[in-house]
C-alpha cells in the first residue's frame, strides 16, 4: 500500500518535486521539462513569486533539476504576444 503526500504549501511541493526529479525521470523521461513548464505557469499565475525560482539557481544537486529550472526561466523570459 502506498502513502499519499498532501502538501498545502506550493513551495514545499515544488521543493519535493525538484528533490525527487531524478526518480521521476525514470518513469517519465520528460519530467524535467514538464516540471519546468509547471513552475513557469505557477509564477506567471502569481501562485509563487519569481524569487522562488531564482533562489534555486546554483543550489540544486542534479542535472535534471537544473534542466527544469532553466526551462522555467527560459519560458518566463520569452516575449509574450509577439509573432515572428
C-alpha positions in Angstrom: 0.0 0.0 0.0 1.4 3.4 -0.9 1.1 6.5 1.1 -0.2 9.8 -0.3 1.6 13.1 0.3 -0.5 16.1 0.9 1.3 19.4 0.6 -0.6 22.6 1.2 2.4 24.9 0.7 3.4 25.3 -3.0 7.0 26.0 -2.0 7.2 22.6 -0.2 5.5 20.9 -3.1 8.0 22.3 -5.7 10.9 21.6 -3.5 9.7 18.0 -3.1 9.3 17.6 -6.8 12.8 19.0 -7.6 14.4 16.7 -5.0 12.6 13.7 -6.4 13.1 14.6 -10.0 15.9 12.0 -10.6 13.5 9.3 -9.7 10.6 10.8 -11.7 12.6 10.9 -14.9 13.0 7.1 -14.7 9.3 6.7 -15.4 8.7 9.9 -17.3 11.7 11.0 -19.3 10.2 14.5 -19.9 9.6 15.1 -16.2 12.2 18.0 -16.1 10.5 19.8 -19.0 7.1 19.2 -17.6 8.1 20.5 -14.1 9.8 23.5 -15.7 6.6 24.4 -17.6 4.5 23.9 -14.4 6.8 26.1 -12.3 6.8 28.8 -15.0 3.0 28.7 -15.1 2.8 28.9 -11.3 5.0 32.0 -11.4 3.1 33.6 -14.3 -0.2 33.0 -12.4 1.2 34.5 -9.2 1.0 31.3 -7.3 4.6 31.5 -6.4 7.0 34.5 -6.6 9.8 34.7 -9.2 12.3 34.8 -6.4 11.4 31.1 -5.7 12.9 30.1 -9.0 16.0 32.3 -8.6 16.6 31.0 -5.0 17.4 27.6 -6.5 19.9 28.7 -9.1 23.2 27.1 -8.3 21.7 25.3 -5.3 20.4 22.1 -6.8 22.3 18.8 -6.8 21.2 17.2 -10.0 21.4 17.9 -13.7 17.7 17.2 -14.2 16.7 19.7 -11.5 19.0 22.3 -13.2 17.2 21.5 -16.5 13.8 22.1 -15.0 14.8 25.4 -13.5 16.5 26.6 -16.7 13.4 25.6 -18.7 11.1 27.6 -16.4 13.5 30.6 -16.6 13.6 30.4 -20.4 9.8 30.3 -20.6 9.4 33.2 -18.3 12.0 35.3 -20.1 10.3 34.9 -23.5 8.4 37.8 -25.0 4.7 37.3 -25.0 2.3 38.3 -27.7 4.9 38.8 -30.4 4.6 36.9 -33.7 7.7 36.1 -35.6 
